[in-house]
Amino acid sequence: MPLYDAMEEEYGYLARELAKRDLAYIHLVDHSSMGSPAVPDSIKETFRKEFSGALILSGGYDATRAENYLAAGKCDLVAMGRPFIANPDLVDRWKTFQSSMEN
């Protein structure tokens, strides 16, 4: 969806209403890495604050960005689609990357 003036208010309402439905998770997708308007951080923060279930984010995340979001408590999970399709060995690559960062 494009950005619009009432977006913050409407998505806050949506997050609060979804929280009442006892859903297991919400999956927010940000396709800005493919040219769409970015999902504002404030929207992600609102869902995190208002929704008690798991928050899954996706869209253009790499290992470092995903780890940073998880460590900061901005989400519970980060979904990866295209990176796995293009790199069947992605988990091994990230493990190697993580090991190199720890040493």
C-alpha positions, 0 to 999 in steps of 0.5 A, a space after each residue: 500500500 502507498 503511504 497515506 496521512 491516516 496510516 499510523 492511526 489506522 494501523 494502530 487500530 488494526 494492531 489493537 483489534 488483531 490483538 483481541 483475536 488471539 492470533 498466534 502471529 502477524 507477519 509484516 512484509 516490507 517490500 521496499 528492497 524491491 522498490 515499494 514504499 517502506 513500511 515505516 518503523 513506527 508501524 512495526 513498533 506499533 504492532 510490536 507494542 499492541 500485539 501480544 503474539 509473535 511478530 514476524 518481519 520480512 523483506 530485504 533482511 540480511 543476517 546482520 540486519 535480522 540479528 540486530 532486529 532480533 537482539 533489539 526485540 523489534 520482532 520475534 522472527 525474521 522470515 527469509 524467502 528469496 535468499 534461501 531460494 537463491 542460496 540453498 546453502 544460506 544457513 551454512 554461509 550465515 553460520 560461517 559469517 557468525 563464526 568469523 564475527 565472534 573470532 
